[in-house]
Amino acid sequence: MALWLRTDLKSLLCDVLSKDALKTVGYLEYVEIEKLISEHLSGTANHESKLWALINLVLWEQQRRKN
């Protein structure tokens, strides 16, 4: 998963956890998430579990708000 988030899923990661996307959720701190993304993509840390959970949370929240 860590490698996928750095390669094949990088665009999904960046799109779903973008500043604009997080504004729609309202309760997540973009600065903190941006730090996790930056550290993960640079390889200085492995935040795969946190990032995958955040992706799923944001997608779930967006879907919930549509209904």
C-alpha positions as CSV (number, residue, x, y, z in Angstrom):
1,M,0.0,0.0,0.0
2,A,2.8,2.4,0.8
3,L,4.3,2.0,-2.6
4,W,0.9,2.3,-4.3
5,L,0.2,5.6,-2.6
6,R,3.5,6.9,-3.9
7,T,2.9,5.6,-7.5
8,D,-0.3,4.3,-8.9
9,L,-2.6,5.8,-6.3
10,K,-0.7,9.1,-6.0
11,S,-3.2,11.0,-8.0
12,L,-6.1,9.6,-6.0
13,L,-4.3,10.5,-2.8
14,C,-3.6,14.1,-3.9
15,D,-7.2,14.6,-5.3
16,V,-9.1,13.1,-2.4
17,L,-7.0,14.8,0.2
18,S,-6.6,18.2,-1.6
19,K,-7.3,21.4,0.2
20,D,-10.6,21.9,-1.7
21,A,-11.8,18.4,-1.1
22,L,-11.1,18.7,2.6
23,K,-13.0,22.0,2.8
24,T,-16.1,20.0,1.9
25,V,-15.6,17.8,4.9
26,G,-15.0,20.7,7.2
27,Y,-13.4,19.1,10.3
28,L,-10.0,17.9,9.0
29,E,-6.9,20.1,9.2
30,Y,-5.3,20.4,5.8
31,V,-2.0,21.5,7.1
32,E,-1.6,18.3,9.2
33,I,-2.7,16.1,6.3
34,E,-0.4,17.9,3.9
35,K,2.5,17.1,6.2
36,L,1.5,13.4,6.3
37,I,1.3,13.4,2.5
38,S,4.6,15.2,2.0
39,E,6.5,12.9,4.4
40,H,5.0,9.8,2.8
41,L,5.7,10.9,-0.8
42,S,9.2,11.9,0.0
43,G,9.8,8.5,1.7
44,T,10.9,10.1,5.0
45,A,7.9,8.3,6.8
46,N,5.4,5.6,6.1
47,H,1.9,7.0,6.7
48,E,0.1,4.4,4.6
49,S,-2.4,3.4,7.2
50,K,-3.3,7.0,8.2
51,L,-3.5,8.2,4.6
52,W,-5.6,5.2,3.5
53,A,-8.0,5.8,6.4
54,L,-8.2,9.5,5.5
55,I,-9.0,8.7,1.9
56,N,-11.8,6.4,2.8
57,L,-13.1,8.9,5.4
58,V,-13.2,11.7,3.0
59,L,-14.8,9.6,0.2
60,W,-17.4,8.3,2.7
61,E,-18.1,11.8,4.0
62,Q,-18.5,13.2,0.5
63,Q,-20.9,10.4,-0.4
64,R,-22.9,10.8,2.8
65,R,-23.4,14.5,2.1
66,K,-24.7,13.8,-1.4
67,N,-27.5,11.7,0.0
